[in-house]
Amino acid sequence: LGGLSVALTALDRGASVVVIEKERFLGGNSVMASSGINVVNEASVEEGDSVGAFVSDIARASRMGIEWEKNPLVTALANGTAAAAAWVRDRVGLDFSKRSQLGGHTFKRTNRPPKGLAGAELVKTAQSELEAKGAATGRLQMMKNTKVVGLLEGGQSGRVMGVRVADSSGGGEGGRVRVVLARNVVLATGGFSADTVSASPSDGGAQSLMKQFREDLLEFPTTNNKCATGDGMKLGLGVGGQLVDMDSVQLHPTAFVDPKDPTAQKKTLCAEMLRGEGGILLNAEGDRFANELGPRDYVTQKILEQGHPNRTATLILSETVASKATYHVPVYSGAGLLREYKSLEELAAAEFTSLTGSVGLERAVGTLRKTLEAYDAAASLSVSEGVPDQFGKKTFPNAPSFGGSSSSSFFAGTVTPALHYTQGGLLIDEDGRVLRRSGTPSSSSPSMNSTLSMFSEMEPVEGLFAVGEVTGGLHGRNRLGGNGMTECVVFGLRVAQALDLSESSGGEEGDVQPSPAPESPKKSDRAVSEAELESHGEEGDCWMCVEGVVYDVSNFASDHPGGKNSVERLCGKDGTEEFSAAHSLVFLDDFEVVGRLSVPR
């Protein structure tokens, strides 16, 4: 998302843009972000919010102390949310008007679209706008399945003047290395939560960043796609960029455990928005144990303290809460990650087996009823008298909603902490310029811990920018929910405006080997019978029909933000109803059209 924000805005400024993506699809981990963008706007201000309140929330969550409020990156982020929201609405054309309050926020300021999941909707729509602008201007080149393997430097200043790239379609860095010259290079490569395997001696023996900085967390699963291997950090380090806070790695407290594959290392993120709308967390004994709207590190620690051998808890949604998550719940339910129950008896028997096994179903139901009634009572007391509950919870969204435990239905899912976000990365200034220690061009420095004084000790690496999770120095020890997407847009716009687009800047003449134009997905109008569609119904050979058009979505299952079952269960079928419930048709633009479904008369 950070890269798309820069690319589209730079095109709008008149630049010629080359987008280089090592995977088959754009979007990285941003497509899996599902809760929204934090915005201080008229709606939140009417409820008492302000830029200063947002700054305070960021500083409090960062665990860096009140002085962190003076961090120029923090103030740039908080002051830029209104412009970011306007860009999403007016330039990308998306409605992000639904609001919720995420953990660690003192106000309801996280905005999401009325339809679909926030990250996927924004990434795909911004990509469509980018491609349309590129086609209209002829100033956009897309290079997918291409990995940047080095930065080009020139002159005594060590100015970055372009990149070296190689084909990555085979999973490696094979093929000839080619050169792309550029006046400005922007790194938007994400974090390093998936960089868990060190290279073999034949590949240089480089140690994985996770092993180097947080080997103690390797036993946890991850919500990250395989692309998050710290490539941009390694590239920036090679030209003297300063790394900060590399040991600050965030465990998201709620990643779904798929009952069909409970030990899978790759987990589907359970949107924090579900707790922001009133979902609660219970331990194996059926008791609450935390303020569900506390910061992520707090909720994670509380889950681990419950001592469950699998480090799990159970997320419970009332029917009222589920109705507020009109697109999240169908996606997660369709993938089997959320289950619906029509009574407390059904819920207890299916989700709290250890409790029912030890005390019996009747007493287990009594425990759950007591827990839910106590939650509703605490919510009512908080509303009437402003009294927090025993865990310090002051905000109870959509509560009381469990109706004295008589809610007509409940939704439940098993969640566990998982590697989610790396706060550390390349230090940048407010305009996304990569910084290095003054007077030390092209020499790498080890990672340092963030301090407010660090900015005065640095100078920019000329021609090099970074945006998103590849950067460090903003979030401190812990990131506030929703700020991942927020920083991508806020700093993406700032970077795009800071780019030097003058003819004389950087990029001296040279022998540039042009890259091939990206291949567009194949399109066909041939007739596809129902029998032929059904014959392509397996993992790795998956056709899906949406609104009469048959698409080949083979090998996409592992990349789907809702988990691979979200794709596999529609293989060989007409998935129009389920697909349309959570997505717009723009999501299918990257896939081959096999043909149109021929329905027998």
N, C-alpha and C positions, 0 to 999 in steps of 0.2 A: 504493500500500500504506500509506503514511503517513496519508493521508486516511481510508482505510477503518479503520485502527486507531483513529484518533481518533473517527470517527463511531460505530462499534460500541460502544466503551467509554463514550462520552458517552450513548448511548441506554441502556446498562446503568445509568448513573448517574441516569437519569430525565430527561435533557434532551430537548428537541425539536430535531431536526436537519434542516437543509437541505443536501443535497449538490449542488453545482453543478459540472458537467462539460462542458467545451467540445466534447468529441468525442462520437461515437455510443456508445462503450463506456467503461466505467470501467477503470482500471488503469495508464494511461500506459506508462512504460517498465518499471514493476515486473513486468509480465506477461512480459517478456523475460529477467528475471534468472533464471539457471538453476542456479547452483552451491549456493545455500543461505544459511543464517543462522549467524553465528558465535556459539557458546555455550560458556561456561565452565561445565561441568556435572560430574557425578560421573565420567562416563566419561573426560573429558579430564583431570580432576584426578588420577585414578588413574595417568595416564601422565606426571604431573609438571606439568600445566598449572595456572595460577592467574590470578586477576584481574590481579595485578601483571604476570605474563608477557604477558597480552593487552595491557595498557596499554603495555608496552615495545615490543611488536610494532607497535602503532599509531604510536607516536612515531617508531620507526625508519623505518617506511615513509613517514611524513609529510615527511621531509627537513627537519624544523624543529628538530632537536637534542633532547638528552635532557630539556631543560626542558619540552618539550611533554607529558611525562608528568604535569605539574602542571595541564594544561588542564582546567578543570572539565567541559567537554563530553566530553573523552576518558574521564575517570573515571566520568562518569554513564553513558556508553555501556557501558563494560566491566562496571560493577557491575549493569547492568540486563539482561544477557543471560539470566540464569536465569529472571527474571520474564517476559521476552519469550517464551522457549521454553515456559513453562508456559501462557501465554495462547494460543499457537498450538495446543498440545496439548489444553488443557482447554476453552477458550472457542470456538475455531474448530473444533476436533475433527480436527486433522490430525496424522498421525504423521510427525515429522521426525527419525527415529532413525538414518538412514544418515549416516556421517561420512567426511570426507576432509580432507586437508591442502592448503590453497591456498598460492599463492605469497606469501612474506613472513611466513608464520605459522611459529612454532616448534613448534606442536603441532597435532594432528588435532582441530580444533574446528568445522569447517564442516558443519552439519547440513542434510540434504535429505530429501524424502519417498522412501519405497521405490518409489513409482509416480509417474510424471509429472515435469514440470520444476518446480523449486521456486517460482519467481515466479508462473507461471500457476496452479499448484495453489492457492497461498495466496491470491492475489488473488480467484480465482473462488469459492473456498469462503468466504472472509471476506465477499465480496459477498452470497452466498446467506444467510449468517447475518444480515447487516445487513438485507436485505430481509425476511427472516422476522421479525426483531425489530420492524422498522418496521410490518409488516402487523399484528402482534399488538398493538402499542401505539397505532398511529395517530399516532405522533410523528415520522415520517420523510417527508420530501419529496425526491424526486429530480428534478433539472433537468438533463437531458442536452441536448447541442447548444446549450448556453448558456454565454456567455463573460462573465466579470467584467470590466467596462471601467473601474471606478473604485471606490475605497473612500470611504465616508461618514465624515466627521469631525464632532465636535460639541464645543462648549465651548472654553474657553481651553486646556485640557490637550491638545486634539487627539485625544481618545479616538476610536477607530474604533468606529462604531455600526452598520455594515452595509455593503452593497455595491450597486453599480449593475450591472445585467446586461443583455445583449442577445442575441438569437438568433444562433447561429453555424452553423446547419445548412447555409448556403450557402457556407461557407468564409470569410465575412467577419464583420462586426459589424452587419449590417443589422437592420431592425426597430426598434420603439420600445424605448427604454431604460426598464427597470423597476427598482424599488427593493426590496431585501430588507433589513429591519432585523434586527439581531442583537446580543446582548450580547457575543458572542465571535465573532471571525472567524479562521479557521485557513487559512493558505495552504499547500497541498500540491500545488503546480503543477509540480514537477520543475525540471530544469536548463535550459540554453540552447544545447545542442550543435546543435540544429536551427534556431537563430535566425541564419541565414546571409545573409539577403537584407534589405537596408535598405528601409524604406518609401519610396514615391514622394512627391514634394513635395505632391501632393494629399492624402496621408494623414498629413501632418505631417512627413515626411522623417526620421523617427527612424532612427538608425543601428542596424544589428543588433549584438547584444552580442558575437557572435563576431568581427565585423569591428572592433568597438571595442577588444576586449581581446586577441584572439589571431588576428589576420588571417593570421598565418603558418601556421596549421593548417587553413585552409579548403580546401587541396588534398587533404586526407585524406578518405576516405569516413567514414560514421557508422553506428553501431549503433542510433541513436536513432529513435524514431517522430517524425512531423512535429509532434507536440504540444509538443515540448520547446523552446519559444521564449522562455523566461525571463519569462513573464507575471507571476508572483508577485513576482519581483525588481523589476520595473518598478512594480508596484502599491505594494510596500512602500517603495521609494525615494521615491514621490510623497508619502508621509506622514512622511518623515524617517528611515526605516529605514536603518541603516548597512550598506553593502555591504563585504564583505571578500574578498580573494584571488580577484578576478574573472579574473585572468590564469592561475589554476591550473586547467588543463583536462587531463584525463587521456585519453591514447590507450590503449585496450585493445590488448594485443599480438596477440590472436588473434580476428580476425573472419573468417568464412569467405568465400572467393572462389568464387562460383557459376560453374562452368565454362560454363554456358549463358548467363551475363550477367556476364562478368568485370569490366566497367568500371562496373557499377551503383554509384551513390553510396550507396545504402542496403544495408548488409551485415547478415547474420545473425550474431549473437554466437556464437562458439565457446566454450562453457562452460569456465571455468578449471578446473572439476572434472575435465575429461579429463586435464589435466596433473597434477592432484592425485591421480589414480588411477594415474598412471605413464606417460602419454603423453609422447613426446619430440619435440623440434623439430630438423629437419635443414635445412641450406641446400642450394642447387642442386647442390653438389658431393657431397652425401650425408654430410656431416659434422655432428656436433653443434657448437654454438657458444655455449651458455649453460646456466646452471642454470635448468631449466624451472620451478623453484619459487621463483625470485627475485621481488622486487616487480615490479609491472606496468611501472613506468617503466624499470627495468633490462632486462627482457625485450624491451620495445619498442625500446630503444636498440640492443640486440644484434642484433635483426632488421634494423634500418636499417643497421647497420654492415656487413652482409653484401653490400651493394651491388647487390642484385638490382634490375633496372630497374623491376620492378613492386612492389618492397618486400615481397616475399612469402617465406614459408618453408613447409615441409611438416610437418604434424603426423602422427606415426606412432603407432598403437596396436597392441599385440600382441593376440592373441585373448584372453589372460587379462585385460588391461586393459579391453578392450571389454566383457567379460562383467560387469565391475563397474559399467558405465554402461548398465544394462539398458533405460532409457527414452531417454537422450540419443542413443545410437548408432542405434536404429531411426528416430528423428525425423530426425536429420541424414542418415542413409543414404537414407531415403525421399525426401528433398529433393534428393538428388544431391550433397550437400556433403561427405559421407564416402563413400569407395569401398572395397570389399572386394577383396582380392587373395589368391589361394591359394598364391602362392609369391613369393620374392624376385625371380625373373625377371619375373613379371607386374608387381610393384610398380615395379621399375626401369624397365621398358619404358614404363609408363604415366605415372609421376609424375616421373621424372628424365630427361626427354628430352634436355636439354642435355648432361647427363653421358654418357648412352649415345651421343649423337651425336658427342661428342668422343673418347671412349675405347673405345666399343663396349660391347655389352650384357654380355659376360662380365666385363670389368674393372669395369663399373659395379656389377654384382652383387657382385663381390669387395669393392668399397668399402663398400657397404651392409652386407655381412656383417661386415666388420671393425668398422664403427661399432657395430652392434648387439651383437657379442660383447664389445667394449670396454666398453659400457654395462653389460652383465650382470656383467662382471668387476669393474667399479668398485662396483656395487651389493653384490656379495658381499664385497668388501674392506671396504666401509663397515659392513656388518652385523657382520662378524667382528672388525674392529679399530678401527672408528669413524673411518676415514680418509675425508675428503671427496675428491671427484674433482677433476679439473683446473679445474673451474668453481666449486669451492666447494660443490658439492651434497652434503648430508649425509643427506638423506632420499630413499629410492628406493621409493616405494609399489609394492607388488605385484611387486617385482623380486627376483631375476632372472626376467623373464617372456618374453624373446625366444627362450629355449631354444637359445642358441648360434646364433641366426638361423634356427632350424628350426621356429619357430611355424607351426602349421598354416594360419594365415591372418593377414593384416595389414589394418588399416584406415588409410586416408590421406586427408588433406584439405589444401587450400591455404589458408593463413591470411595475414592482413596486418593491420598496426596500423590502428585506426579510432577516430575521435572517440567517446568513450563516456560520460564523466562530467565534470561541472563541479564542482570542489571549492568554488568561490566561491559566494557568495550573501548572503542577509540574516543578519546576526549575531544569534544568539539566546542566551538564558541556558539553564540546565540544564532548565528547564521549558518551553522552546520559545517564550518571550516574545520578540517582535522588539524589538531594541534600537536606540536612536538616541543621538547625542551629548547629554549632559545640557544642558538648557536651550535646546534647538533644535527644538521641535515643528514639524512640517509643513515643514521645510526639508531638502531632500535634501543628502547629503554624498557626495563622490566615493568610489570604492572605496579601501580602505586594506589594507595587508598585515597579516596576523594577528600579534599579539604577546600575551603573557600579560597585559600591562598594560591591554589594550584594554577588558577587562570593567569595570574600575574607572572608566572614563571615560564609561560609558553608563548610560542609564535605559530602562525599558521603554516601548514605545508601548502605551498602555492599550487593552485590548480586541483586540490583534492578536497572533496566534501563527503559527508556521511550523514545518513538519516535513518532513524528507526533503531531496532534492537542491536545493530552493529555498533552503536555508540554507547558511551558511558558518561557518568558524571551528573546525570539527571535524577535518577530514582534512589540513589543511596543504597541501603541494605535491603529495601523491600519496595516493590512497585504497587501503587494504588490501582485498584481494578478500573479498567476502562482507559487508563493512560497509555496503553500500548498503541491502540489505534489513534488516540488523540495526538500523541507525539508524531506519528507518521504523517498526519495531515498538517499539523501546525508547523513542524520543522520542514516538511516537504515544501510547503509554500514559501517559507523563509529562504530555504536553499535556492529554490528556483528564481527568486527575486535577486539573490546575491550573485548569481552566475555572471561572469564577465562575458558578454556576447559580442564585444568589439572585434573587428576583423583582425586587429593586430595582436590580440592576446593569445599567448601560448601556441601550440600546434604548428611548429615550423614545417615547411614543405618537406615531403619525403616520399619514399616508395610505399604507398599504402596499398596493401593487397585487399581488394574489396571482398566482403563476405557475400555468400549467396543469399538471395532473397528468401524469406521464410516460406515454407510450403504451407499453403492453405489446406484445410481439411477437405478431403474429396467429397463431392456432392453428386448424388445420383437420383434419378426419378424413376428407376425401375420398380416394378411391382414386387413386393415381398409378401408371400403367403403367410398365413398364421402358422402353418406347420414349419416353414423355414424359420420364422421368428422363434418359435419354441425350441428349435434345434440348437439355437445359440443361447443356451440358458445356464452356462456354467462359468465359474471363475476363470478368467483368462480368455473366455470366448463368450462375450456378453453383448447381446443386442437388446435394445430397449425401445419401445414405441412410445412417443409422446405426441398427442394431437395428430395422429395418423402418419407421422414421420418416424422412420426406423433409424436409430443411431447406433454406431458401434462404440460402446463405452468399455471395451475390454481393457484390462490392466489399470483402470482408474479407481478401483475399489479402495485401495490402500491410501489414496489421496483425498478421499471424501471426508469433509469435516465431521460428518455424523457417524463415521465408522464404516467399515467395508460392507457390513450387512445392509446398509442403506442402498447400496448399488446392487449387491448380489441378489437380494430378494426380488428385484424387478427384472432380472435377466430373463430374456425369452418371453416377456410379458408386455402388455399394454400398461404402462405406468403413469398415464396421463393424470389420473385423479390424485395419486400420491405425490407426484412430482410437482404439480401445479399448486398443491397445498403449501409448499415451502419455497418454491423457486419461481423465477421468471425464465422465459425462454432464452434469454441472453446467455444463460449458463451452458447452453448446448452448442454455442457457436464454434467451440474448439474441437468438436467431435465430427468424425466422418459420418455423412448421411448415406446410409446403405440404400435407401429407397423409400417408397411409400407403401404402407400396409394395404394389401388388397383384401377387402372383406367380401366373402362370398355372398352373392345375392340369393 
